[in-house]
Amino acid sequence: MESLAKTADFFDILGIFQKILIMLRNVIDNKMYSKSRNSILNKIEELYNTFITPKDIKSSDELKNITFSKESWFNLIDINLIKSDKDLVIKSLESIISGIVNILKQIKGKNACFKYFSEEKVYAYIFNNLKLLKDLKLDLFLLENFLLL
């Protein structure tokens, strides 16, 4: 029963990361002019390419299932909830999200990012799901990244 609960939690965690990634994509698509958008997507592609080369990936087939392209964005759907190393996948997704937020901060500045995250309802999502995020131990990670501390 405990392993079923852990798998359910992992499923919830992946859903949260997918939702946050979609919100970040919406910020890039809806708030940026093409020059900024292209610059940001190029840096995210660089981030992804450095992400897929470390030895962690070689030791975990599941990390290869986190895919990215500028057109279709990030895909987490193929991650096997039962076979994968939950902690490694979570750590990897956290580093991707942190990297994207940092790229946005570098290119657009903290004030613009704060405005974009607010308009895209990232803060409302975090606030409305705070209990779940706290239960899954994602609350501090998301607050630290999106409150731009």
N, C-alpha and C positions, 0 to 999 in steps of 0.2 A: 504494500500500500504506500509506503514511504517513497519508493521509486516512482510510482505513478504521480504522486504529489510533486516530486522534483521535476518530472517531465512536464507536468502542467505548468509549473512555475517557469520553466525554461521556455515553453511555448508562449506564455505571457510576456516574458522578457523580450523574446524575438519580435513579438507583435509591437511592443513599445518602441524598440529600436527602429522597426520598419516605419512606424508612424512618424517618429522624429525625423528620420531620413526623408520621408515624403514632405514633411513641413519644410525642411531645409531646401529641398529641391524646389518647392513652391516659392520660397523666398528668392532663390536664384532666378527662376523663370519669370516671376511676376514683378519683382522689384528692381531688376538690373537692366540697364541698357546693354546692347549686344557686346560692346567692348569690355565692360566689367564682367558680364556673364562668361564670355570666352576666356578671359584671364582667370576667373575663378574656377571654371571647369578644367582648364589646363593644369592649374595647381592641384585640384582634387585628383585628376588623373595621375599626376606625379606622386601624390600621396598614396594613392592606391597601388601604383607600380612599386613603390618602396615597401608597401605593406605586404605584397604578395611574394617578395623575395626572401624574407628571413627564414631561418631554419625551422621556426615554429610551424610554418606552412608545410615544409617538407615532412615534418613529423605528424601533421594532422591533415588527413585528406579532407576533413570537413571544412577547413578554412578555404579550400579551393572553391567551395560552393558559395562563398561570398563574392559575387561578381559585380563588375562595374563597367559601364560604358557611358560616354557623354550623352548619348541619345536615350538609353533606357534606364540610366541611373543605377542605383544599387539594387541587387536582388539577393534576398536571404531565403527564398522559398525552398531551395534545394537542401538546406541544412538538415541533416538527419538528427532528430531530437534524441534518439536513443543511443546512437553510436558515438556522438561527438563529445569532446571534452568541453563541458559547459563553461567552466571557468576561462579556458583559453578563448572560446568563441566570444564570451562576454567582454573579456579584456580587449580583444581585437576590435569589436564593434565600438567599445568606448573610445579606443584610440582613433578610430575613423571619425567618429562624431566630434571628438575634441579637435582633431585636425581640421575638419571642415569649418567648425566655429572659429578657429584661429585664423584660417585663410580669410574668412569673411571679415573678421576684425581687422586684419592687416590691410585688406584692400578697401574696405568701406568705412572703417573706424567704429569705435564702440557705440557712439551715439546713434549712428545709422542702423547698426545691428540691433540695438535695443528697440528701436522703432520698428524695424522689419519683423523681429521676433514677436513683438506685441501685436502688430497687424496680422500676422500669420497665426495668431492665437496659440503660440508655443507656451506662453506663460499660463494661459487659461487651461491648456491641456495638463501641464504639470500640476497646477493647483487643484484641478478637478479630479486628478488621479493620485493625489499625494499619499493617501493611505496605501493604495496598491504599490506605488513606487517605494514607499518606506518598507513595506513587507518584502519586496523583492530586492531591497538594498540598492536602489537606483536613485533615490531622492537626492542625496548629497551630490552625486555625480552630475545629475541634470541641473540642479540648482547652481552649482559652481560653474558649469559651462555656460548656461544661458543667462545667468545674472551678471556675467562678464566680470567676475571677481579677479 
